């Protein structure tokens, strides 16, 4: 048997008086480490007679329990004291003025949404929003999207778990459900734009599983395709600040519009650089068309009395084109260096009255 004292009073006093976590750890190693006094004493039990080994082992186990408990209590006490001291040292006075004015930046997505809203606001459009989680009727059925359409498949759409009645909610794949909700809630005339988040199963340099769209809807008795073209041409020229921006409309197909058209803007590609404006090439920018009569019927609007047009575009896409952002994934990386480079100052408020914003993002 070693000289270890099973009463361990000296050790307990040393633990209680440890002034710091490091000092407490030194006590633990001295007693319970590989060469600690208690560890050595327990190894020596094998050389004792059975009866003496039983009596000494019980005493050593009791001492170990007392020491372990005391170490735990002391560690908790010292940890609380260290935290309180850190909080005391790092206390900040939130009433003090910000030391560096103008350090924050507005995210390009927020800035682009504000720019789009400012332009369409001058045209008389109202902003409407809706839920991110939608029912199948608003997201697909009312928009004339058939059950076999690829957009309804699991590989393209985020579905929530099946409900007791067998139906499933969906993360909206576009902001068009808000158009349906608006047409169901109010009688024409309707003139709205719908900016917001949308969700699809896609992720690469030009696609994100969560992205932003803005859609527009106009319903009244006299709207026709010419109004659609005039509205979008004026918007694109104002957004890109190019009065002579070439714009063309190509026939296309969407389940919810008829006729439908893809909208392209002029561009040029030289030495790996894309430039928006007059050039020898075209770039698709958005989709549009006259609202399908069946969609109007689904919303309780008589297509023999009312008609209208709709359009939609990806906000990330137009922001990337306008401000030269090469990768859509960077929008969501939360990289302050990226935001300082591409972000905008708080006073860069979009306004057609004030004139176009200075070219590009704030330095």
Residue, then its C-alpha position, 0 to 999 in steps of 0.5 A: x500500500x502507498x502513502x495515499x491518505x483515503x480521507x483525502x482532506x488535503x486534496x479536497x482543500x487543494x481542489x477548493x482553493x484552486x484559483x483557475x481551471x488550469x490549477x484545477x487540472x494540475x490537481x486532477x492530474x496529480x491525483x487521478x492521472x496515470x502517475x497520480x497518487x490515487x491511481x498508484x494506490x489502486x494499482x498497489x491493491x493487487x499485492x495485498x491479502x484478500x481481506x485487506x485488499x477488500x477494505x483498502x479498495x472500498x476506502x480508495x473507491x470512496x475517496x475517488x468518488x469524493x475527489x471526482x465530485x469535488x473536481x466537478x463542482x470546482x470546474x463548474x464554479x470556475x467556469x461560471x466565474x470565467x464566463x462572468x469575467x469575460x462578460x464583464x470585460x466584453x460588455x458593449x454599450x449599445x447606446x454608443x454611436x457606430x464608429x464607422x458610418x456607412x460600413x453596411x451594405x444592401x444586398x444586391x437581391x434587395x437592391x434589385x427588387x427595389x429597382x424593379x418595384x420602383x419602375x413598375x410602381x411608376x407604371x401603376x402596379x401594386x406590390x402583392x405577396x403570398x405564402x411560401x408554402x402552397x396548396x397544389x391548387x394554387x401552385x399547379x391546378x389553377x394555373x392550367x398545369x396538367x398532372x403529368x407536367x414535369x414541374x409536378x415531379x419530385x425531381x423538380x419540386x419540394x413537397x411536404x409530407x402527405x397530409x391525412x387526406x392524401x394531399x401534399x403541400x408544396x414549397x411554391x415553385x414560382x410566385x404565380x400562386x399569388x396571381x391566382x389568390x389575387x384574382x380569386x380575392x378581387x374583381x378586375x381591373x388588376x395590376x400587380x407585381x409579385x416579388x418573392x422567394x421560390x423553390x426548385x430542386x436545382x443547384x449549380x453556378x446558374x441555379x439555386x434551390x431557393x431563388x427569387x422571382x418577380x411576376x406581373x399580372x394585368x387584367x381588365x377589359x381592353x388589355x392586349x398583346x401590344x400593351x404587354x410588349x410596350x410594358x416590358x420594353x419600357x421596363x427593360x430599357x429603364x432597368x438596364x438604363x439603355x434607351x435604345x436597348x433592342x428587345x424581341x419577342x419569340x413565340x413560346x409555350x407556357x400552360x398558363x398563357x396563350x399566346x406565350x412569348x419569350x423575351x430577349x434583349x440585345x447583347x454582344x459577346x467578345x473575348x469572353x465578355x457579355x455586354x447588354x445593348x445593341x449587338x449581334x446576339x440575343x439573350x433570353x431575359x423573361x417569359x410572358x403572354x396573355x393570360x390563358x382563358x382557362x386560368x381566368x375561368x379557374x379564378x371565377x373571371x369571365x374570359x369573354x368579358x376580361x383578358x390580360x397579360x402576365x410575365x415573370x423573371x428571375x431576380x438573381x438572373x437580371x441582377x447578375x446581368x446588370x451588375x456582372x455577378x458570375x455565380x448565383x451561389x455567391x448570393x447566399x454564401x454570406x461572404x462579407x468581402x463579396x457583399x462589400x464589393x457588390x453591395x449598395x450604400x443605404x442611400x442608393x434608393x432606386x427612383x425613376x424620379x431621381x434618375x438611374x443609379x450610378x453604374x454598378x455596385x458600390x465600391 
